[in-house]
Amino acid sequence: MTSETGGDVADARDEEAVSRFVERFAAEMAEAGMQRMAARVFAALLADDDGSMTSADLGRRLRISPAAVSGAISYLTQVSMVGRERDPGSRRDRYRLHDEVWYAALAGRDQVMLRWERTLRDGARSLGEDTPAGARLTETAEFFAFMQGELLGVLDRWRQSRKAGG
């Protein structure tokens, strides 16, 4: 992509401002519970026009070690936020944000909530549904069942909104 002056848009970027964004967004994700280094790597990929970088690119951009990149990528691939691919004709891996990364991450939570709900219901039966602990587990299972239904509805409305161009 080029700017109005004919130069590359990436060249026109204020790299200090990009770095501040990456660190700020990473800090907010870490505060919400994501691993700090994974949050930094994710934010760097999010701020990249292609949404992809090599390990060396990430190391240079974030001033972190290859081991730190590797650990962050392992986490991000495990939670389905980033994929790994090969650069054509190269042995180097490239890490890419998944398309619709937020949709995919939240859709994956649907299955987690379903598993938690089932486990909680089994636990309530084991403890006795009429005991205080069993009642608490039943209420928690009902909460996750409710959230799962709501999440699926929200994700469906998001898809419809995207198709409508809004």
Backbone as CSV, one residue per row, in Angstrom:
resi,resn,N_x,N_y,N_z,CA_x,CA_y,CA_z,C_x,C_y,C_z
1,MET,0.848,-1.157,0.000,0.000,0.000,0.000,0.898,1.226,0.000
2,THR,0.483,2.273,-0.702,1.283,3.484,-0.754,0.496,4.653,-0.198
3,SER,1.218,5.641,0.291,0.578,6.837,0.814,0.323,7.808,-0.322
4,GLU,-0.340,8.924,-0.005,-0.643,9.932,-1.032,0.625,10.514,-1.641
5,THR,1.721,10.488,-0.915,2.967,11.054,-1.439,3.747,10.050,-2.264
6,GLY,3.190,8.832,-2.401,3.845,7.836,-3.235,4.769,6.913,-2.476
7,GLY,5.036,7.211,-1.212,5.895,6.345,-0.418,5.100,5.197,0.177
8,ASP,5.816,4.226,0.671,5.186,3.082,1.310,4.559,3.527,2.633
9,VAL,3.315,3.087,2.883,2.619,3.482,4.107,3.411,3.065,5.334
10,ALA,3.972,1.860,5.317,4.739,1.389,6.469,5.922,2.321,6.747
11,ASP,6.535,2.883,5.681,7.654,3.796,5.866,7.198,5.089,6.532
12,ALA,5.945,5.502,6.311,5.433,6.750,6.846,4.992,6.615,8.299
13,ARG,4.941,5.422,8.810,4.481,5.197,10.174,5.474,5.733,11.182
14,ASP,4.933,6.205,12.273,5.740,6.611,13.421,5.995,5.344,14.232
15,GLU,7.183,4.762,14.072,7.496,3.494,14.726,7.406,3.592,16.245
16,GLU,7.699,4.757,16.784,7.573,4.954,18.236,6.105,4.851,18.651
17,ALA,5.203,5.421,17.842,3.765,5.344,18.140,3.278,3.901,18.020
18,VAL,3.769,3.178,17.024,3.398,1.767,16.859,3.858,0.982,18.078
19,SER,5.080,1.221,18.506,5.629,0.532,19.662,4.809,0.839,20.923
20,ARG,4.412,2.100,21.083,3.588,2.465,22.245,2.252,1.736,22.205
21,PHE,1.638,1.659,20.997,0.377,0.929,20.877,0.571,-0.532,21.264
22,VAL,1.593,-1.176,20.699,1.840,-2.596,20.972,1.990,-2.822,22.475
23,GLU,2.790,-2.006,23.128,3.022,-2.191,24.565,1.772,-1.892,25.380
24,ARG,1.013,-0.882,24.978,-0.214,-0.544,25.720,-1.254,-1.650,25.581
25,PHE,-1.484,-2.106,24.353,-2.489,-3.144,24.151,-2.045,-4.449,24.816
26,ALA,-0.771,-4.766,24.723,-0.240,-5.975,25.377,-0.438,-5.889,26.888
27,ALA,-0.195,-4.722,27.461,-0.378,-4.555,28.909,-1.841,-4.772,29.290
28,GLU,-2.756,-4.284,28.460,-4.179,-4.469,28.749,-4.579,-5.934,28.635
29,MET,-4.043,-6.650,27.643,-4.342,-8.070,27.517,-3.734,-8.855,28.680
30,ALA,-2.522,-8.486,29.097,-1.886,-9.164,30.226,-2.678,-8.911,31.508
31,GLU,-3.160,-7.700,31.668,-3.969,-7.382,32.841,-5.257,-8.218,32.873
32,ALA,-5.753,-8.577,31.688,-6.957,-9.406,31.591,-6.652,-10.893,31.738
33,GLY,-5.373,-11.261,31.833,-5.026,-12.647,32.103,-4.156,-13.348,31.075
34,MET,-3.863,-12.716,29.951,-3.003,-13.354,28.957,-1.550,-13.276,29.419
35,GLN,-0.766,-14.269,29.061,0.657,-14.238,29.366,1.269,-12.972,28.758
36,ARG,2.140,-12.314,29.516,2.689,-11.017,29.092,3.407,-11.077,27.741
37,MET,4.306,-12.044,27.581,5.068,-12.109,26.333,4.161,-12.498,25.173
38,ALA,3.217,-13.398,25.403,2.261,-13.768,24.350,1.437,-12.556,23.945
39,ALA,1.072,-11.732,24.907,0.308,-10.520,24.613,1.129,-9.561,23.754
40,ARG,2.398,-9.433,24.044,3.258,-8.546,23.252,3.408,-9.057,21.820
41,VAL,3.625,-10.363,21.671,3.762,-10.947,20.329,2.457,-10.794,19.562
42,PHE,1.338,-11.080,20.212,0.044,-10.946,19.557,-0.188,-9.501,19.113
43,ALA,0.069,-8.541,19.985,-0.137,-7.129,19.648,0.766,-6.708,18.488
44,ALA,1.999,-7.208,18.461,2.914,-6.883,17.356,2.372,-7.436,16.034
45,LEU,1.856,-8.652,16.059,1.270,-9.233,14.842,0.027,-8.463,14.433
46,LEU,-0.764,-8.048,15.385,-1.979,-7.293,15.108,-1.650,-5.957,14.444
47,ALA,-0.543,-5.346,14.845,-0.145,-4.041,14.313,0.604,-4.148,12.985
48,ASP,0.930,-5.350,12.555,1.646,-5.557,11.295,0.645,-5.610,10.141
49,ASP,0.926,-4.916,9.044,-0.013,-4.882,7.916,-0.372,-6.266,7.406
50,ASP,0.594,-7.171,7.321,0.332,-8.531,6.842,-0.222,-9.434,7.933
51,GLY,-0.105,-9.001,9.186,-0.520,-9.848,10.300,0.352,-11.075,10.423
52,SER,1.602,-10.971,9.925,2.518,-12.111,10.002,3.955,-11.623,10.123
53,MET,4.740,-12.394,10.850,6.151,-12.075,11.027,6.908,-13.370,11.301
54,THR,8.199,-13.341,11.040,9.058,-14.467,11.406,9.481,-14.294,12.863
55,SER,10.083,-15.318,13.404,10.606,-15.252,14.759,11.646,-14.136,14.873
56,ALA,12.498,-14.035,13.862,13.534,-12.990,13.872,12.894,-11.602,13.832
57,ASP,11.849,-11.438,13.000,11.137,-10.149,12.934,10.575,-9.774,14.307
58,LEU,9.924,-10.746,14.936,9.323,-10.499,16.250,10.388,-10.170,17.287
59,GLY,11.487,-10.899,17.255,12.579,-10.637,18.191,13.125,-9.230,18.052
60,ARG,13.340,-8.810,16.802,13.847,-7.454,16.555,12.824,-6.401,16.977
61,ARG,11.581,-6.569,16.565,10.533,-5.582,16.844,10.314,-5.404,18.341
62,LEU,10.319,-6.520,19.074,10.000,-6.456,20.497,11.225,-6.464,21.405
63,ARG,12.414,-6.652,20.781,13.672,-6.729,21.535,13.598,-7.847,22.574
64,ILE,13.266,-9.043,22.073,13.169,-10.212,22.943,13.960,-11.365,22.335
65,SER,14.237,-12.352,23.146,15.049,-13.487,22.718,14.239,-14.467,21.878
66,PRO,14.926,-15.294,21.079,14.223,-16.343,20.330,13.429,-17.277,21.249
67,ALA,13.947,-17.548,22.436,13.229,-18.407,23.381,11.929,-17.754,23.831
68,ALA,11.958,-16.448,24.043,10.743,-15.730,24.447,9.711,-15.755,23.327
69,VAL,10.169,-15.582,22.089,9.261,-15.654,20.935,8.655,-17.050,20.866
70,SER,9.491,-18.064,21.002,9.025,-19.440,20.902,7.958,-19.756,21.952
71,GLY,8.193,-19.350,23.183,7.226,-19.591,24.250,5.909,-18.882,23.992
72,ALA,5.989,-17.645,23.527,4.780,-16.870,23.235,3.998,-17.494,22.088
73,ILE,4.709,-17.905,21.051,4.057,-18.522,19.891,3.416,-19.848,20.288
74,SER,4.079,-20.609,21.131,3.493,-21.873,21.593,2.143,-21.620,22.260
75,TYR,2.097,-20.629,23.120,0.840,-20.287,23.796,-0.208,-19.821,22.791
76,LEU,0.175,-18.909,21.902,-0.790,-18.341,20.942,-1.317,-19.388,19.959
77,THR,-0.496,-20.359,19.592,-1.000,-21.424,18.717,-1.912,-22.357,19.503
78,GLN,-1.585,-22.591,20.759,-2.416,-23.457,21.603,-3.817,-22.887,21.783
79,VAL,-3.940,-21.574,21.882,-5.258,-20.952,22.058,-5.855,-20.502,20.716
80,SER,-5.271,-20.977,19.620,-5.782,-20.767,18.257,-5.878,-19.299,17.843
81,MET,-4.932,-18.497,18.272,-4.914,-17.098,17.860,-3.906,-16.851,16.744
82,VAL,-2.931,-17.751,16.619,-1.856,-17.598,15.639,-1.591,-18.954,14.996
83,GLY,-1.277,-18.924,13.712,-0.891,-20.136,13.009,0.546,-20.043,12.539
84,ARG,1.107,-21.176,12.215,2.491,-21.259,11.757,2.478,-21.717,10.308
85,GLU,3.280,-21.073,9.473,3.406,-21.476,8.069,4.843,-21.279,7.627
86,ARG,5.195,-21.882,6.518,6.555,-21.745,5.964,6.571,-20.656,4.916
87,ASP,7.638,-19.858,4.938,7.868,-18.941,3.832,8.204,-19.780,2.609
88,PRO,7.603,-19.523,1.451,7.919,-20.303,0.251,9.412,-20.277,-0.046
89,GLY,9.980,-21.452,-0.279,11.396,-21.561,-0.610,12.325,-21.330,0.566
90,SER,11.808,-21.351,1.760,12.622,-21.077,2.934,12.352,-22.137,3.997
91,ARG,13.270,-22.228,4.938,13.054,-23.131,6.066,12.562,-22.361,7.282
92,ARG,12.363,-21.049,7.106,11.926,-20.224,8.230,10.410,-20.271,8.393
93,ASP,9.988,-20.363,9.644,8.567,-20.305,9.942,8.104,-18.857,9.975
94,ARG,6.880,-18.665,9.586,6.221,-17.365,9.669,4.997,-17.571,10.535
95,TYR,4.756,-16.643,11.428,3.617,-16.726,12.331,2.572,-15.723,11.879
96,ARG,1.340,-16.201,11.717,0.278,-15.381,11.140,-0.948,-15.406,12.038
97,LEU,-1.560,-14.223,12.182,-2.838,-14.159,12.876,-3.856,-14.948,12.066
98,HIS,-4.708,-15.655,12.760,-5.791,-16.343,12.066,-6.779,-15.306,11.546
99,ASP,-7.423,-15.613,10.414,-8.507,-14.762,9.934,-9.578,-14.735,11.009
100,GLU,-10.193,-13.613,11.185,-11.241,-13.447,12.195,-10.769,-13.971,13.553
101,VAL,-9.605,-13.518,13.974,-8.957,-14.059,15.172,-9.843,-13.957,16.405
102,TRP,-10.542,-12.854,16.566,-11.374,-12.705,17.761,-12.573,-13.645,17.696
103,TYR,-13.168,-13.765,16.518,-14.297,-14.689,16.343,-13.849,-16.110,16.684
104,ALA,-12.724,-16.517,16.127,-12.226,-17.873,16.356,-11.894,-18.106,17.832
105,ALA,-11.287,-17.116,18.469,-10.929,-17.268,19.877,-12.181,-17.417,20.747
106,LEU,-13.179,-16.610,20.462,-14.406,-16.699,21.256,-15.209,-17.943,20.906
107,ALA,-15.219,-18.328,19.651,-15.934,-19.544,19.268,-15.312,-20.754,19.950
108,GLY,-14.013,-20.752,20.121,-13.337,-21.833,20.825,-13.720,-21.884,22.294
109,ARG,-14.067,-20.743,22.860,-14.502,-20.694,24.260,-15.824,-21.421,24.440
110,ASP,-16.617,-21.490,23.380,-17.888,-22.207,23.424,-17.660,-23.650,23.869
111,GLN,-16.672,-24.301,23.289,-16.383,-25.697,23.639,-15.836,-25.819,25.057
112,VAL,-15.049,-24.834,25.481,-14.520,-24.836,26.849,-15.675,-24.726,27.833
113,MET,-16.595,-23.790,27.585,-17.727,-23.621,28.490,-18.602,-24.870,28.532
114,LEU,-18.757,-25.537,27.392,-19.542,-26.778,27.355,-18.890,-27.845,28.235
115,ARG,-17.573,-27.998,28.119,-16.864,-28.976,28.954,-16.981,-28.625,30.431
116,TRP,-16.822,-27.334,30.761,-16.942,-26.907,32.156,-18.350,-27.187,32.682
117,GLU,-19.344,-26.882,31.871,-20.727,-27.112,32.284,-20.943,-28.592,32.612
118,ARG,-20.509,-29.470,31.730,-20.666,-30.909,31.958,-19.951,-31.363,33.229
119,THR,-18.725,-30.900,33.410,-17.958,-31.276,34.589,-18.634,-30.757,35.859
120,LEU,-19.131,-29.532,35.809,-19.813,-28.967,36.971,-21.085,-29.739,37.300
121,ARG,-21.836,-30.130,36.289,-23.062,-30.908,36.528,-22.715,-32.276,37.121
122,ASP,-21.657,-32.912,36.601,-21.203,-34.186,37.183,-20.788,-33.982,38.636
123,GLY,-20.074,-32.895,38.900,-19.642,-32.594,40.264,-20.819,-32.364,41.195
124,ALA,-21.830,-31.661,40.708,-23.022,-31.405,41.532,-23.721,-32.714,41.885
125,ARG,-23.804,-33.627,40.922,-24.413,-34.939,41.199,-23.580,-35.714,42.214
126,SER,-22.262,-35.630,42.066,-21.375,-36.341,42.993,-21.484,-35.794,44.412
127,LEU,-21.583,-34.490,44.537,-21.643,-33.854,45.855,-23.041,-33.905,46.461
128,GLY,-24.018,-34.115,45.586,-25.415,-34.055,46.014,-25.975,-32.694,45.661
129,GLU,-26.915,-32.672,44.740,-27.444,-31.388,44.255,-28.158,-30.599,45.340
130,ASP,-28.552,-31.272,46.439,-29.252,-30.585,47.524,-28.305,-30.048,48.598
131,THR,-26.981,-30.277,48.417,-26.011,-29.718,49.363,-25.655,-28.308,48.921
132,PRO,-25.153,-27.476,49.843,-24.756,-26.114,49.433,-23.708,-26.127,48.303
133,ALA,-22.728,-27.010,48.388,-21.694,-27.071,47.342,-22.309,-27.555,46.029
134,GLY,-23.177,-28.569,46.086,-23.823,-29.078,44.884,-24.691,-28.017,44.231
135,ALA,-25.425,-27.256,45.052,-26.264,-26.174,44.524,-25.404,-25.099,43.853
136,ARG,-24.243,-24.804,44.459,-23.334,-23.804,43.889,-22.794,-24.278,42.538
137,LEU,-22.439,-25.568,42.454,-21.944,-26.119,41.186,-23.055,-26.121,40.133
138,THR,-24.276,-26.442,40.530,-25.403,-26.429,39.590,-25.637,-25.013,39.055
139,GLU,-25.603,-24.028,39.957,-25.796,-22.637,39.522,-24.682,-22.203,38.575
140,THR,-23.463,-22.603,38.868,-22.336,-22.258,37.993,-22.502,-22.925,36.632
141,ALA,-22.939,-24.183,36.613,-23.178,-24.885,35.340,-24.268,-24.173,34.544
142,GLU,-25.312,-23.724,35.223,-26.391,-22.996,34.537,-25.887,-21.680,33.970
143,PHE,-24.991,-21.023,34.718,-24.393,-19.789,34.213,-23.636,-20.052,32.914
144,PHE,-22.820,-21.116,32.894,-22.053,-21.417,31.684,-22.968,-21.833,30.537
145,ALA,-24.034,-22.542,30.814,-24.988,-22.900,29.763,-25.618,-21.635,29.182
146,PHE,-25.988,-20.703,30.048,-26.559,-19.433,29.598,-25.546,-18.660,28.747
147,MET,-24.327,-18.532,29.255,-23.284,-17.787,28.536,-22.985,-18.428,27.186
148,GLN,-22.982,-19.739,27.139,-22.715,-20.426,25.876,-23.775,-20.058,24.848
149,GLY,-25.046,-20.099,25.234,-26.125,-19.731,24.314,-26.026,-18.286,23.862
150,GLU,-25.706,-17.408,24.794,-25.567,-15.989,24.462,-24.383,-15.758,23.525
151,LEU,-23.274,-16.427,23.809,-22.080,-16.272,22.983,-22.346,-16.716,21.551
152,LEU,-23.009,-17.843,21.400,-23.323,-18.321,20.046,-24.207,-17.322,19.316
153,GLY,-25.171,-16.735,20.021,-26.031,-15.722,19.408,-25.249,-14.480,19.004
154,VAL,-24.356,-14.040,19.872,-23.530,-12.861,19.579,-22.638,-13.129,18.367
155,LEU,-22.016,-14.288,18.321,-21.142,-14.627,17.195,-21.932,-14.695,15.896
156,ASP,-23.132,-15.238,15.946,-23.980,-15.296,14.761,-24.360,-13.888,14.298
157,ARG,-24.727,-13.020,15.244,-25.072,-11.634,14.871,-23.860,-10.911,14.300
158,TRP,-22.668,-11.196,14.830,-21.444,-10.588,14.280,-21.262,-10.988,12.825
159,ARG,-21.393,-12.286,12.537,-21.249,-12.763,11.159,-22.262,-12.083,10.243
160,GLN,-23.490,-11.975,10.698,-24.538,-11.320,9.889,-24.188,-9.858,9.663
161,SER,-23.679,-9.194,10.681,-23.284,-7.799,10.569,-22.151,-7.629,9.556
162,ARG,-21.187,-8.519,9.581,-20.062,-8.463,8.630,-20.526,-8.673,7.201
163,LYS,-21.455,-9.621,7.022,-21.996,-9.894,5.672,-22.754,-8.694,5.143
164,ALA,-23.428,-7.972,6.051,-24.213,-6.793,5.661,-23.321,-5.573,5.441
165,GLY,-22.033,-5.724,5.756,-21.097,-4.610,5.546,-21.058,-3.626,6.691
166,GLY,-21.553,-4.002,7.824,-21.593,-3.062,8.951,-20.779,-3.534,10.052
